[in-house]
Amino acid sequence: MLVLTRRPGQSIMVGDNVELVVVRIEGDRVVLGIDAPREVRVVRAELLRDVEAENQEASAARDRIREVLTGG
Amino acid sequence: MSSDIEVPPVLTLPEGLVGLPDVHEVDVLPIAGGEFLELIARDERGLGWLAAAADDVRPGMTRALVESGRIAADEALIVLLASHGEPAVVTANLAGPIAVSPTGFARQLVLEDPTYDLRARLGRLAPSPVDHR
């Protein structure tokens, strides 16, 4: 993993068209600004993991859900 | 589905679903009198999902995403259903809706907006008790 040190107001380029800006630091939190093309998915990693887990759980529970929705 | 949307009988997902990148084609079957959809993966045997029109769960969701530029005006929006707890409560994943084009190309979005719940309860869509009178 590449580790870089930045100060508020400074940025990092990812590829040619994604820019991450350190907006400010609040205690133990870093506020980032992200400028990326619309087609680039930018989400918190934990949200992506949550959606992934929900997709898998939804598939595993398909028969059970069908029973609930159709009444048997 | 009570919302008036058109979903083609086969969906093509070039990027797969989140965490399931190999799911590229699914058959779409209406169930419960067309109130819901069943999605069956063609390439991944055993994988399948139940889905509903996003607007049936969160009225106005499609329009909101069109207006924010997240989906095109001619795309339909569906959400996958899950089941949690005992007794089972059916929930809809509003945080990861699927946008479907009129030609069947589909993509799963991930919405960084806390108003779109990962597990929105499906209360009003629960089947009504059968009236035996």
Backbone of each chain as ProteinMPNN parsed JSONL, in Angstrom:
{"seq_chain_A": "MLVLTRRPGQSIMVGDNVELVVVRIEGDRVVLGIDAPREVRVVRAELLRDVEAENQEASAARDRIREVLTGG", "coords_chain_A": {"N_chain_A": [[0.843, -1.194, 0.0], [0.526, 2.152, -0.872], [1.577, 4.903, 0.961], [0.897, 8.187, 1.721], [1.644, 11.474, 2.874], [-0.381, 14.196, 3.621], [-1.528, 17.6, 3.869], [-4.272, 19.641, 5.106], [-6.112, 20.961, 2.398], [-4.354, 20.135, 0.519], [-3.87, 17.747, -2.151], [-4.431, 14.558, -3.821], [-3.815, 12.843, -6.78], [-5.526, 10.291, -8.492], [-4.945, 8.229, -11.007], [-5.734, 9.873, -14.108], [-7.931, 11.489, -13.77], [-9.17, 11.562, -11.288], [-9.437, 13.184, -8.289], [-8.424, 13.53, -4.989], [-9.059, 15.474, -2.229], [-7.816, 16.751, 0.772], [-9.947, 18.09, 2.86], [-10.444, 19.029, 5.503], [-9.331, 18.411, 8.872], [-10.799, 16.882, 11.577], [-10.476, 16.335, 14.731], [-10.292, 12.946, 15.217], [-11.084, 12.46, 12.666], [-10.971, 12.594, 9.133], [-11.855, 14.806, 6.637], [-12.707, 14.375, 3.385], [-12.604, 15.562, 0.034], [-13.84, 14.608, -3.087], [-13.208, 14.474, -6.436], [-14.427, 13.215, -9.227], [-15.084, 11.465, -12.316], [-18.512, 10.905, -13.323], [-19.054, 8.234, -13.85], [-17.368, 6.812, -12.27], [-17.384, 4.863, -9.44], [-17.784, 6.049, -6.257], [-17.69, 5.391, -3.04], [-18.135, 4.805, 0.486], [-16.077, 2.283, 1.874], [-17.192, 0.49, 3.678], [-19.903, 0.639, 3.143], [-20.046, -0.443, 0.603], [-19.284, -3.044, 1.221], [-21.437, -3.727, 2.841], [-23.588, -3.71, 1.01], [-22.757, -5.716, -0.67], [-22.833, -7.925, 1.098], [-25.55, -7.936, 1.624], [-26.609, -8.544, -0.885], [-25.763, -11.193, -1.115], [-26.985, -12.405, 1.078], [-29.625, -11.967, 0.387], [-29.922, -13.599, -1.829], [-29.503, -16.101, -0.701], [-31.73, -16.303, 0.896], [-33.849, -16.546, -0.779], [-35.939, -18.492, -1.295], [-37.347, -18.434, 1.087], [-38.229, -15.81, 1.176], [-39.879, -15.755, -1.054], [-41.91, -17.426, -0.168], [-42.997, -15.867, 1.864], [-43.921, -13.667, 0.394], [-45.747, -14.75, -1.374], [-47.46, -16.026, 0.202], [-47.06, -18.667, 0.821]], "CA_chain_A": [[0.0, 0.0, 0.0], [1.236, 3.436, -0.927], [1.177, 5.795, 2.049], [1.322, 9.562, 1.459], [1.267, 12.442, 3.906], [-0.954, 15.407, 3.038], [-2.088, 18.575, 4.808], [-5.537, 20.185, 4.606], [-5.989, 21.773, 1.191], [-3.534, 19.429, -0.462], [-4.642, 16.697, -2.817], [-3.765, 13.406, -4.44], [-4.455, 12.421, -8.029], [-5.593, 8.859, -8.771], [-5.102, 8.233, -12.459], [-5.706, 11.199, -14.715], [-9.117, 12.322, -13.586], [-9.765, 11.458, -9.954], [-8.654, 13.973, -7.341], [-8.84, 13.483, -3.588], [-8.579, 16.666, -1.531], [-8.015, 16.765, 2.22], [-10.671, 19.339, 3.12], [-10.072, 19.435, 6.858], [-9.166, 17.331, 9.848], [-11.602, 17.178, 12.767], [-10.17, 15.314, 15.726], [-9.793, 11.713, 14.601], [-11.73, 12.267, 11.368], [-10.461, 13.347, 7.986], [-12.907, 15.115, 5.67], [-12.134, 14.324, 2.04], [-13.392, 15.936, -1.131], [-13.475, 13.714, -4.193], [-13.649, 14.948, -7.748], [-14.247, 12.066, -10.12], [-16.136, 11.353, -13.329], [-19.743, 10.321, -12.804], [-19.079, 6.778, -14.0], [-16.499, 6.181, -11.266], [-18.117, 4.647, -8.192], [-17.083, 6.543, -5.069], [-18.517, 5.112, -1.86], [-17.387, 4.301, 1.635], [-15.815, 0.851, 1.714], [-18.106, -0.323, 4.489], [-21.195, 0.58, 2.458], [-19.899, -1.427, -0.475], [-19.297, -4.372, 1.848], [-22.806, -3.986, 3.305], [-24.422, -4.045, -0.155], [-22.296, -7.042, -1.101], [-23.368, -8.93, 2.034], [-27.009, -7.981, 1.461], [-26.851, -9.291, -2.128], [-25.563, -12.626, -0.879], [-28.042, -12.86, 1.997], [-30.893, -11.946, -0.351], [-29.973, -14.784, -2.669], [-29.629, -17.279, 0.162], [-33.066, -16.337, 1.51], [-34.843, -16.361, -1.85], [-37.111, -19.354, -1.127], [-38.08, -17.969, 2.262], [-38.897, -14.547, 0.812], [-40.969, -16.084, -1.972], [-43.008, -17.947, 0.654], [-43.645, -14.737, 2.551], [-44.597, -12.788, -0.569], [-46.852, -15.427, -2.055], [-48.304, -16.645, 1.202], [-46.874, -20.101, 0.947]], "C_chain_A": [[0.875, 1.239, 0.0], [0.699, 4.329, 0.19], [1.76, 7.18, 1.78], [0.873, 10.458, 2.611], [0.791, 13.729, 3.227], [-1.459, 16.327, 4.15], [-3.433, 19.055, 4.256], [-5.299, 21.13, 3.426], [-5.14, 21.112, 0.119], [-4.314, 18.244, -1.031], [-3.753, 15.586, -3.35], [-4.525, 13.089, -5.718], [-4.42, 10.891, -8.116], [-5.892, 8.727, -10.255], [-5.089, 9.67, -12.959], [-6.863, 12.095, -14.305], [-9.851, 12.126, -12.265], [-8.857, 12.201, -8.976], [-9.258, 13.87, -5.949], [-8.228, 14.68, -2.886], [-8.824, 16.482, -0.037], [-8.653, 18.114, 2.551], [-10.311, 19.871, 4.497], [-9.925, 18.2, 7.734], [-9.9, 17.755, 11.115], [-11.347, 16.08, 13.78], [-9.594, 14.082, 15.051], [-10.446, 11.443, 13.245], [-11.101, 13.157, 10.304], [-11.619, 13.569, 7.021], [-12.258, 15.238, 4.296], [-13.118, 14.875, 1.012], [-12.912, 15.086, -2.299], [-14.058, 14.257, -5.481], [-13.354, 13.831, -8.74], [-15.333, 12.078, -11.179], [-17.343, 10.591, -12.773], [-19.73, 8.797, -12.853], [-18.169, 6.051, -13.005], [-17.27, 6.071, -9.951], [-17.257, 5.113, -7.009], [-18.01, 6.334, -3.875], [-17.603, 4.696, -0.717], [-17.249, 2.781, 1.505], [-16.805, 0.011, 2.503], [-19.495, -0.406, 3.856], [-21.154, -0.442, 1.324], [-19.95, -2.848, 0.09], [-20.713, -4.728, 2.321], [-23.705, -4.402, 2.142], [-24.045, -5.431, -0.675], [-22.894, -8.132, -0.211], [-24.879, -9.065, 1.858], [-27.379, -8.731, 0.183], [-26.763, -10.79, -1.88], [-26.652, -13.178, 0.047], [-29.385, -12.931, 1.269], [-31.023, -13.182, -1.228], [-30.201, -16.034, -1.821], [-31.046, -17.425, 0.718], [-34.187, -16.303, 0.481], [-36.105, -17.198, -1.629], [-37.995, -18.86, 0.018], [-38.87, -16.692, 1.928], [-40.08, -14.833, -0.106], [-42.172, -16.601, -1.194], [-43.749, -16.815, 1.338], [-44.474, -13.918, 1.567], [-45.818, -13.441, -1.209], [-47.783, -16.12, -1.072], [-48.188, -18.153, 1.234], [-46.087, -20.643, -0.181]], "O_chain_A": [[1.83, 1.353, 0.767], [-0.514, 4.482, 0.334], [2.973, 7.329, 1.628], [-0.158, 10.213, 3.237], [1.478, 14.279, 2.366], [-1.778, 15.866, 5.246], [-3.705, 18.893, 3.067], [-4.409, 21.979, 3.457], [-5.201, 21.487, -1.052], [-5.303, 17.801, -0.446], [-2.525, 15.662, -3.334], [-5.756, 13.073, -5.722], [-3.39, 10.275, -7.842], [-6.982, 9.08, -10.705], [-4.518, 10.561, -12.331], [-6.798, 13.313, -14.467], [-11.022, 12.485, -12.142], [-7.672, 11.893, -8.849], [-10.453, 14.095, -5.757], [-7.015, 14.882, -2.94], [-9.92, 16.099, 0.37], [-7.987, 19.149, 2.525], [-9.918, 21.029, 4.64], [-10.344, 17.1, 7.373], [-9.662, 18.834, 11.657], [-11.942, 15.006, 13.695], [-8.553, 14.146, 14.399], [-10.371, 10.327, 12.731], [-10.753, 14.311, 10.553], [-12.291, 12.615, 6.631], [-11.388, 16.079, 4.069], [-14.326, 14.667, 1.123], [-11.711, 14.876, -2.472], [-15.265, 14.47, -5.59], [-12.199, 13.539, -9.051], [-16.401, 12.649, -10.959], [-17.214, 9.753, -11.881], [-20.325, 8.141, -11.998], [-18.199, 4.824, -12.91], [-17.749, 7.072, -9.417], [-16.147, 4.624, -6.8], [-19.008, 7.039, -3.731], [-16.459, 4.292, -0.924], [-18.177, 2.09, 1.084], [-17.214, -1.059, 2.051], [-20.188, -1.411, 4.014], [-22.1, -1.202, 1.116], [-20.577, -3.737, -0.487], [-21.137, -5.879, 2.218], [-24.494, -5.338, 2.27], [-24.908, -6.216, -1.07], [-23.4, -9.139, -0.706], [-25.424, -10.167, 1.932], [-28.359, -9.476, 0.169], [-27.586, -11.561, -2.374], [-27.172, -14.273, -0.17], [-30.181, -13.839, 1.504], [-32.109, -13.746, -1.356], [-30.989, -16.909, -2.18], [-31.504, -18.538, 0.979], [-35.343, -16.059, 0.826], [-37.217, -16.686, -1.757], [-39.223, -18.869, -0.075], [-40.016, -16.524, 2.343], [-41.148, -14.237, 0.038], [-43.314, -16.265, -1.509], [-44.979, -16.803, 1.386], [-45.599, -13.522, 1.874], [-46.795, -12.77, -1.542], [-48.776, -16.729, -1.47], [-49.127, -18.841, 1.634], [-45.833, -21.847, -0.234]]}, "seq_chain_B": "MSSDIEVPPVLTLPEGLVGLPDVHEVDVLPIAGGEFLELIARDERGLGWLAAAADDVRPGMTRALVESGRIAADEALIVLLASHGEPAVVTANLAGPIAVSPTGFARQLVLEDPTYDLRARLGRLAPSPVDHR", "coords_chain_B": {"N_chain_B": [[-46.208, -5.57, -10.149], [-47.065, -2.593, -8.462], [-46.169, -0.091, -9.249], [-45.777, 1.446, -12.394], [-43.756, 0.009, -14.321], [-41.468, -1.155, -16.809], [-39.831, -4.116, -17.222], [-37.453, -5.888, -18.936], [-37.501, -9.398, -20.052], [-35.044, -10.639, -19.796], [-32.096, -9.751, -18.172], [-29.062, -8.033, -18.683], [-26.038, -7.767, -17.106], [-23.324, -6.104, -17.291], [-21.274, -5.553, -15.448], [-21.839, -7.234, -13.414], [-23.272, -8.005, -10.153], [-22.847, -6.161, -7.085], [-20.155, -7.473, -5.412], [-20.653, -9.845, -6.628], [-19.415, -10.422, -9.243], [-19.567, -12.137, -11.389], [-22.108, -12.576, -12.188], [-23.797, -12.166, -14.901], [-26.002, -12.397, -16.524], [-29.472, -12.498, -16.088], [-32.58, -14.173, -15.757], [-35.867, -12.921, -15.788], [-38.703, -13.272, -13.928], [-42.135, -12.809, -13.381], [-43.782, -12.786, -10.213], [-46.271, -13.6, -7.71], [-48.625, -12.62, -8.917], [-47.501, -10.713, -10.514], [-46.735, -8.711, -8.86], [-44.237, -8.781, -7.76], [-40.814, -9.51, -8.739], [-38.884, -12.302, -9.848], [-35.519, -12.933, -10.028], [-33.301, -14.818, -11.803], [-30.157, -16.16, -11.902], [-28.347, -16.829, -14.834], [-25.76, -17.704, -15.35], [-24.72, -18.437, -12.926], [-25.455, -21.026, -11.256], [-28.092, -21.608, -8.992], [-28.091, -19.134, -7.822], [-30.212, -16.445, -7.101], [-32.776, -13.906, -6.898], [-35.352, -12.039, -5.235], [-37.319, -9.304, -6.244], [-38.512, -5.9, -6.257], [-40.389, -3.12, -7.581], [-38.69, -0.104, -7.207], [-40.091, 2.222, -6.604], [-42.362, 1.246, -5.454], [-41.598, 0.69, -2.929], [-40.275, 2.956, -2.009], [-41.819, 5.609, -2.754], [-41.357, 7.796, -5.477], [-38.645, 7.509, -5.698], [-37.372, 6.763, -8.101], [-37.747, 9.035, -9.726], [-36.315, 10.896, -8.226], [-33.691, 9.966, -8.501], [-33.351, 10.204, -11.216], [-33.52, 12.965, -11.485], [-31.257, 13.704, -10.085], [-29.347, 12.869, -11.75], [-28.365, 10.321, -11.575], [-29.518, 8.122, -12.795], [-30.836, 7.317, -16.07], [-33.6, 8.885, -17.771], [-35.171, 7.013, -19.017], [-34.735, 4.673, -17.714], [-35.666, 1.917, -15.664], [-36.23, 1.283, -12.166], [-35.312, -1.098, -9.862], [-35.411, -2.971, -6.772], [-33.606, -5.195, -4.651], [-34.801, -7.856, -2.609], [-34.581, -8.885, 0.78], [-34.4, -11.031, 3.672], [-34.849, -10.885, 7.089], [-34.376, -11.73, 10.53], [-36.552, -13.364, 12.944], [-39.84, -13.855, 13.615], [-39.682, -13.873, 9.999], [-38.833, -10.861, 8.429], [-39.413, -9.059, 5.598], [-37.22, -7.168, 3.69], [-36.135, -4.342, 1.742], [-33.472, -3.48, -0.38], [-32.574, -0.433, -0.577], [-30.296, 1.012, -0.772], [-28.756, -0.17, -2.654], [-29.885, -0.13, -5.394], [-31.109, -1.385, -8.59], [-30.606, -0.279, -11.785], [-32.376, -0.401, -14.777], [-32.214, -0.588, -18.22], [-34.318, 0.109, -21.119], [-33.615, -1.813, -22.975], [-32.66, -3.888, -21.513], [-30.175, -3.79, -20.322], [-28.429, -3.675, -17.294], [-27.486, -2.257, -14.132], [-26.003, -2.199, -10.941], [-26.412, 0.22, -8.537], [-24.691, 2.04, -5.951], [-25.701, 3.817, -3.333], [-24.697, 6.687, -1.751], [-26.283, 7.853, 0.368], [-27.915, 8.427, 3.227], [-30.664, 8.334, 3.444], [-31.581, 6.35, 1.879], [-32.23, 3.318, 2.727], [-30.431, 0.367, 3.681], [-31.855, -1.749, 4.513], [-34.829, -1.464, 4.111], [-38.03, -1.657, 5.441], [-40.646, -3.724, 4.239], [-43.264, -3.137, 4.64], [-45.853, -2.138, 3.546], [-46.146, -3.696, 1.362], [-46.562, -6.231, 2.088], [-48.266, -9.338, 1.706], [-51.809, -9.298, 1.689], [-53.979, -10.672, 4.205], [-55.799, -13.603, 3.359], [-59.138, -13.333, 2.52], [-61.651, -15.207, 3.741], [-64.361, -15.061, 3.852]], "CA_chain_B": [[-45.77, -4.407, -9.381], [-48.051, -1.521, -8.587], [-45.595, 0.986, -10.047], [-45.869, 1.105, -13.805], [-42.426, -0.053, -14.926], [-41.254, -2.238, -17.763], [-38.545, -4.785, -17.034], [-37.317, -6.941, -19.953], [-37.453, -10.755, -19.49], [-33.651, -11.015, -19.518], [-31.243, -8.597, -17.86], [-27.623, -8.176, -18.871], [-25.307, -6.954, -16.134], [-21.922, -6.178, -17.712], [-20.358, -5.514, -14.296], [-22.331, -8.118, -12.367], [-23.797, -7.325, -8.972], [-21.788, -5.841, -6.126], [-19.677, -8.68, -4.739], [-20.955, -11.011, -7.463], [-19.068, -9.889, -10.572], [-19.764, -13.119, -12.453], [-23.526, -12.657, -12.548], [-23.905, -11.273, -16.055], [-27.321, -12.485, -17.155], [-30.512, -13.064, -15.227], [-33.938, -14.263, -16.274], [-36.803, -12.183, -14.948], [-40.027, -13.904, -13.911], [-43.065, -12.166, -12.449], [-44.409, -13.674, -9.217], [-47.34, -12.986, -6.912], [-49.487, -11.854, -9.801], [-46.761, -9.608, -11.117], [-46.408, -7.697, -7.847], [-42.791, -8.848, -7.541], [-40.054, -10.196, -9.781], [-37.832, -13.216, -9.433], [-34.368, -12.846, -10.912], [-32.563, -16.085, -11.716], [-28.884, -16.032, -12.615], [-28.119, -17.866, -15.843], [-24.399, -18.208, -15.328], [-24.358, -18.9, -11.585], [-26.576, -21.867, -10.85], [-28.461, -21.515, -7.583], [-28.227, -17.762, -7.363], [-31.424, -15.779, -7.56], [-33.241, -12.868, -5.985], [-36.666, -11.467, -5.404], [-37.167, -7.862, -6.418], [-39.73, -5.094, -6.37], [-40.156, -1.795, -8.133], [-38.194, 0.78, -6.137], [-41.121, 3.191, -6.231], [-43.341, 0.59, -4.591], [-41.049, 0.729, -1.571], [-40.002, 4.375, -1.719], [-42.412, 6.387, -3.843], [-40.593, 8.954, -5.933], [-37.204, 7.248, -5.721], [-36.876, 6.798, -9.484], [-37.691, 10.427, -10.177], [-35.229, 11.572, -7.513], [-32.403, 9.57, -9.076], [-33.273, 10.815, -12.558], [-33.245, 14.399, -11.331], [-29.874, 13.898, -9.62], [-28.44, 12.423, -12.804], [-27.815, 8.989, -11.297], [-30.04, 7.189, -13.798], [-31.446, 7.981, -17.222], [-35.054, 9.02, -17.645], [-35.88, 5.828, -19.527], [-34.357, 3.472, -16.942], [-36.532, 1.493, -14.559], [-35.435, 1.065, -10.957], [-35.821, -2.17, -9.013], [-34.609, -3.201, -5.568], [-33.57, -6.596, -4.239], [-35.435, -8.109, -1.324], [-33.885, -9.81, 1.674], [-35.222, -11.447, 4.795], [-34.066, -10.837, 8.319], [-35.074, -11.934, 11.793], [-37.5, -14.467, 13.142], [-40.305, -14.234, 12.286], [-39.017, -13.19, 8.899], [-39.28, -9.557, 7.951], [-38.848, -8.83, 4.267], [-36.689, -5.818, 3.551], [-35.682, -3.984, 0.393], [-32.177, -2.803, -0.347], [-32.666, 0.834, -1.315], [-28.937, 1.554, -0.94], [-28.137, -0.787, -3.821], [-30.919, -0.417, -6.406], [-30.634, -1.79, -9.917], [-31.181, 0.508, -12.88], [-32.579, -1.278, -15.931], [-32.542, 0.151, -19.439], [-35.401, -0.547, -21.876], [-33.101, -2.952, -23.733], [-32.283, -4.952, -20.602], [-28.876, -3.61, -19.666], [-28.696, -3.329, -15.902], [-26.296, -1.983, -13.305], [-26.354, -1.959, -9.543], [-25.856, 1.443, -7.977], [-24.5, 2.076, -4.498], [-26.072, 5.203, -3.044], [-24.133, 7.278, -0.53], [-27.311, 8.748, 0.888], [-28.491, 7.662, 4.343], [-32.13, 8.2, 3.367], [-31.872, 5.108, 1.17], [-31.836, 2.29, 3.691], [-29.988, -0.947, 3.224], [-32.914, -2.701, 4.871], [-36.11, -0.771, 4.28], [-39.095, -2.648, 5.652], [-41.556, -3.823, 3.101], [-44.566, -3.21, 5.297], [-47.108, -1.984, 2.826], [-46.23, -4.654, 0.274], [-46.82, -7.575, 2.602], [-49.539, -9.826, 1.164], [-52.954, -9.155, 2.591], [-54.548, -11.968, 4.598], [-56.863, -14.043, 2.462], [-60.475, -13.164, 3.108], [-62.379, -16.449, 3.459], [-65.807, -14.893, 4.047]], "C_chain_B": [[-46.779, -3.287, -9.539], [-47.492, -0.318, -9.336], [-45.523, 0.526, -11.495], [-44.476, 1.116, -14.425], [-42.341, -1.267, -15.836], [-39.87, -2.819, -17.517], [-38.457, -5.914, -18.056], [-37.168, -8.324, -19.313], [-36.042, -11.274, -19.21], [-32.866, -9.735, -19.254], [-29.782, -8.958, -18.107], [-26.92, -7.211, -17.934], [-23.813, -7.012, -16.482], [-20.937, -6.226, -16.538], [-20.794, -6.454, -13.182], [-23.018, -7.327, -11.268], [-22.633, -7.046, -8.031], [-21.414, -7.108, -5.348], [-19.916, -9.95, -5.522], [-20.672, -10.634, -8.922], [-19.307, -10.867, -11.71], [-21.232, -13.299, -12.845], [-23.775, -11.66, -13.677], [-25.259, -11.326, -16.754], [-28.304, -13.092, -16.175], [-31.83, -13.103, -15.985], [-34.862, -13.584, -15.279], [-38.179, -12.827, -15.054], [-40.932, -13.147, -12.947], [-43.614, -13.189, -11.464], [-45.468, -12.878, -8.462], [-48.202, -12.082, -7.78], [-48.806, -10.649, -10.42], [-46.391, -8.51, -10.131], [-44.906, -7.629, -7.591], [-42.139, -9.558, -8.728], [-39.115, -11.191, -9.145], [-36.739, -13.142, -10.487], [-33.543, -14.113, -10.726], [-31.304, -15.981, -12.559], [-28.717, -17.174, -13.597], [-26.757, -18.509, -15.68], [-23.979, -18.758, -13.966], [-25.523, -19.712, -11.056], [-26.827, -21.736, -9.345], [-28.624, -20.101, -7.074], [-29.502, -17.147, -7.937], [-31.899, -14.819, -6.492], [-34.708, -12.572, -6.243], [-36.483, -9.961, -5.461], [-38.529, -7.197, -6.507], [-39.37, -3.795, -7.069], [-39.742, -0.867, -6.994], [-39.285, 1.745, -5.671], [-42.238, 2.567, -5.405], [-42.892, 0.631, -3.134], [-40.826, 2.17, -1.136], [-40.557, 5.205, -2.88], [-41.559, 7.606, -4.194], [-39.102, 8.71, -6.053], [-36.647, 7.337, -7.139], [-36.724, 8.243, -9.959], [-36.534, 11.167, -9.507], [-33.874, 11.225, -8.125], [-32.242, 10.083, -10.504], [-32.873, 12.276, -12.415], [-31.827, 14.666, -10.843], [-28.862, 13.405, -10.643], [-27.853, 11.043, -12.577], [-28.312, 7.949, -12.291], [-30.659, 7.994, -14.933], [-32.969, 7.974, -17.071], [-35.802, 7.78, -18.118], [-35.49, 4.548, -18.782], [-35.398, 3.196, -15.858], [-35.639, 1.183, -13.359], [-36.086, -0.04, -10.13], [-34.892, -2.348, -7.818], [-34.698, -4.669, -5.171], [-34.139, -6.741, -2.841], [-34.622, -9.108, -0.521], [-34.831, -10.147, 2.819], [-34.341, -11.482, 6.03], [-34.963, -11.126, 9.508], [-36.003, -13.128, 11.787], [-38.608, -13.987, 14.057], [-39.703, -13.339, 11.199], [-39.67, -11.853, 8.571], [-38.609, -9.331, 6.606], [-38.437, -7.364, 4.163], [-36.233, -5.6, 2.115], [-34.399, -3.178, 0.511], [-32.237, -1.538, -1.212], [-31.282, 1.429, -1.559], [-28.256, 0.987, -2.173], [-29.163, -1.128, -4.889], [-30.296, -0.807, -7.739], [-31.377, -0.972, -10.971], [-31.211, -0.376, -14.116], [-32.972, -0.433, -17.144], [-33.659, -0.571, -20.191], [-34.915, -1.758, -22.659], [-32.578, -4.064, -22.827], [-30.893, -4.844, -20.008], [-29.125, -3.076, -18.259], [-27.392, -3.102, -15.151], [-26.767, -1.694, -11.896], [-25.646, -0.709, -9.06], [-25.556, 1.219, -6.503], [-24.663, 3.533, -4.093], [-25.516, 5.659, -1.699], [-25.117, 8.31, 0.016], [-28.041, 7.989, 1.983], [-30.008, 7.549, 4.3], [-32.53, 6.931, 2.614], [-31.331, 3.945, 1.998], [-31.357, 1.019, 3.01], [-31.087, -1.979, 3.462], [-34.218, -1.958, 5.158], [-37.212, -1.812, 4.433], [-40.119, -2.567, 4.544], [-43.0, -3.839, 3.569], [-45.763, -3.184, 4.381], [-47.243, -2.972, 1.678], [-46.513, -6.068, 0.77], [-48.17, -8.055, 2.088], [-50.662, -9.695, 2.193], [-53.456, -10.534, 2.983], [-55.681, -12.32, 3.648], [-58.198, -13.917, 3.188], [-61.32, -14.379, 2.725], [-63.884, -16.296, 3.611], [-66.571, -15.194, 2.769]], "O_chain_B": [[-47.291, -3.058, -10.635], [-48.244, 0.405, -9.99], [-45.241, -0.638, -11.778], [-44.06, 2.125, -14.994], [-43.044, -2.261, -15.655], [-38.864, -2.113, -17.594], [-39.3, -6.811, -18.05], [-36.754, -8.424, -18.158], [-35.871, -12.241, -18.469], [-32.956, -8.766, -20.007], [-29.334, -10.056, -17.777], [-27.165, -6.005, -17.959], [-23.112, -7.902, -16.0], [-19.89, -6.867, -16.629], [-20.182, -6.47, -12.115], [-23.309, -6.141, -11.423], [-21.559, -7.632, -8.169], [-22.263, -7.728, -4.708], [-19.441, -11.018, -5.136], [-21.593, -10.54, -9.734], [-19.258, -10.478, -12.877], [-21.549, -14.088, -13.734], [-23.943, -10.464, -13.438], [-25.62, -10.407, -17.49], [-28.002, -14.084, -15.512], [-32.154, -12.194, -16.749], [-34.655, -13.667, -14.068], [-38.75, -12.916, -16.141], [-40.537, -12.874, -11.814], [-43.881, -14.332, -11.837], [-45.546, -11.654, -8.565], [-48.475, -10.934, -7.429], [-49.463, -9.682, -10.804], [-45.803, -7.498, -10.513], [-44.367, -6.575, -7.252], [-42.812, -10.123, -9.591], [-38.605, -10.97, -8.046], [-37.0, -13.271, -11.683], [-33.138, -14.437, -9.61], [-31.364, -15.745, -13.766], [-28.916, -18.339, -13.253], [-26.611, -19.719, -15.85], [-22.98, -19.472, -13.871], [-26.464, -19.167, -10.479], [-25.896, -21.751, -8.54], [-29.223, -19.88, -6.021], [-29.815, -17.317, -9.115], [-31.488, -14.898, -5.334], [-35.231, -12.823, -7.329], [-35.6, -9.408, -4.806], [-39.546, -7.832, -6.789], [-38.202, -3.415, -7.141], [-40.377, -0.851, -5.939], [-39.386, 2.048, -4.482], [-42.981, 3.279, -4.729], [-43.717, 0.61, -2.22], [-41.16, 2.546, -0.013], [-39.859, 5.47, -3.859], [-41.105, 8.342, -3.318], [-38.362, 9.603, -6.466], [-35.581, 7.913, -7.357], [-35.696, 8.619, -10.523], [-35.853, 11.97, -10.146], [-33.009, 12.091, -8.254], [-31.128, 10.363, -10.947], [-32.0, 12.766, -13.131], [-31.251, 15.712, -11.139], [-27.654, 13.51, -10.427], [-26.945, 10.628, -13.298], [-27.597, 6.994, -12.596], [-30.963, 9.178, -14.789], [-33.536, 7.163, -16.339], [-36.924, 7.52, -17.684], [-35.881, 3.454, -19.188], [-35.93, 4.111, -15.228], [-34.459, 0.865, -13.508], [-37.251, 0.06, -9.744], [-33.735, -1.93, -7.848], [-35.739, -5.305, -5.335], [-33.981, -5.86, -1.996], [-34.052, -10.052, -1.067], [-35.931, -9.602, 2.911], [-33.241, -12.033, 6.018], [-36.153, -10.811, 9.499], [-36.203, -13.797, 10.774], [-38.325, -13.723, 15.226], [-39.28, -12.212, 11.455], [-40.89, -11.742, 8.454], [-37.385, -9.404, 6.491], [-39.197, -6.456, 4.5], [-35.981, -6.55, 1.375], [-34.259, -2.315, 1.377], [-31.982, -1.577, -2.415], [-31.112, 2.258, -2.453], [-27.301, 1.57, -2.687], [-29.302, -2.295, -5.258], [-29.109, -0.582, -7.978], [-32.606, -0.976, -11.036], [-30.219, -1.016, -14.465], [-33.934, 0.334, -17.098], [-33.919, -1.745, -19.926], [-35.709, -2.643, -22.979], [-32.098, -5.083, -23.323], [-30.474, -5.727, -19.26], [-29.917, -2.157, -18.056], [-26.349, -3.666, -15.481], [-27.785, -1.038, -11.681], [-24.425, -0.595, -9.163], [-26.106, 0.309, -5.882], [-23.855, 4.383, -4.469], [-25.827, 5.089, -0.653], [-24.803, 9.496, 0.109], [-28.72, 7.003, 1.698], [-30.586, 6.753, 5.04], [-33.675, 6.489, 2.698], [-30.139, 3.638, 1.97], [-31.811, 0.653, 1.926], [-31.227, -2.948, 2.716], [-34.644, -1.845, 6.307], [-37.307, -2.743, 3.633], [-40.411, -1.503, 3.997], [-43.854, -4.482, 2.958], [-46.6, -4.086, 4.418], [-48.312, -3.088, 1.08], [-46.684, -6.991, -0.026], [-49.122, -7.277, 2.034], [-50.483, -9.946, 3.385], [-53.372, -11.471, 2.189], [-56.424, -11.45, 3.192], [-58.345, -14.349, 4.332], [-61.664, -14.569, 1.558], [-64.617, -17.28, 3.513], [-67.799, -15.104, 2.748]]}, "name": "protein", "num_of_chains": 2, "seq": "MLVLTRRPGQSIMVGDNVELVVVRIEGDRVVLGIDAPREVRVVRAELLRDVEAENQEASAARDRIREVLTGGMSSDIEVPPVLTLPEGLVGLPDVHEVDVLPIAGGEFLELIARDERGLGWLAAAADDVRPGMTRALVESGRIAADEALIVLLASHGEPAVVTANLAGPIAVSPTGFARQLVLEDPTYDLRARLGRLAPSPVDHR"}
